[in-house]
């Protein structure tokens, strides 16, 4: 009887032990190669993002990247952070802050963003302030990315988007169209063609590798938004 009571109390104690849920984490690695078709300048970029689920509805995302553009003598390192809040299963709102070194300027960008994702359609939009801390100038940065699944094969998506910024009286813009294909292992290959406000055509190839719960938002640094500008 005593032995049975001890076994019962031990089982009760184990069942009362709280279960600590592990944070929902994930990462993403992206490689990009772009070429300005009109002047033959080449753009290369490597970027990583890391996502930590703070709660069921709140995520913290970190971005880091470095790029090389033959038209600019700089590796353009960038780092950013997003705080994301899931309003529903389809809609996520967030705020972002990005620091980037684009010689001869060093920029801070910060603002608000929103993401919508369904089975056949997804879109991200953002608007923020842009500050050149080297020249003490301020302006704005904004944009939209969208993807459409028009085929039965959900691994093929059509892409479109536009981005712009205005600071110190200088306006820059870039719009693109393209397509992506998701391999069985989750790797996504993308091809886009776009044009900037100078009329230059820029072709780009990306390979994106996701691990675990992939980050929600795209990076908000200028090199990623207007590659090869």
C-alpha positions, 0 to 999 in steps of 0.5 A: 500500500505504501509503495502504491501511494508513493508511485501515485504521488510521484506521478502526480508530481510529474503531471504538475510540472509546468511545461515550458514552451520553446520559442518559435524560431526560424531563419532565412538566407538569401543570395542575389545577383543583379545586373544593370543591362544598360551600363553592365554594372553588377550587383551581388548581395548576401542577406540573412534574417532570424525570427524569434516568436515571443508569443503566439502573435508577436515575433521579433525579426533581425536582418543583416546583409552585405552587398557589392555594387560595381558602380559604388565603392562600398560593401554596403553593410546593413542591419535591421529589426522588425517587431511584428504583431499578427492581427489575424491568420492572414494579416501581420502588422509591424514596425521596422528600423534599419541602419545602412552604410551606403558610402558616401551616405549612412542612413537610418530608415524606420516606419510601419509595415503590413503583410497579407498572405493567403493561399494564392495572393500575398502582399507587403506594404511599408512607409517610413522615414529616411535619414542621412546621418552623414549629410543631416538630411531627411526624407521618406521611403515606401513600397509594395511587393506582391505575389500571385499564384495563378496556376494550380501548381502553388510552387510557381508565383508571379511577382510584382512590386515598386519602391521609392524614396525621396531625400534631400530633393533627390527622388529614386524609384524602381518597379519590377515584375518576375516569377519564383519557383519553390523547390521540394526542399523549400528553396525558392528561386526567383527571376525579376526584371525591373526599371529605375527612374533613369530608364535603366533595366535591371535583371535579378536572380535570387535564391532563398533558403528558409529554415524553420518558421521563416521571417515574415517581412522583407528587409527595408534597406535601400540595396535590397529594395532597389538592387542595382540602382 
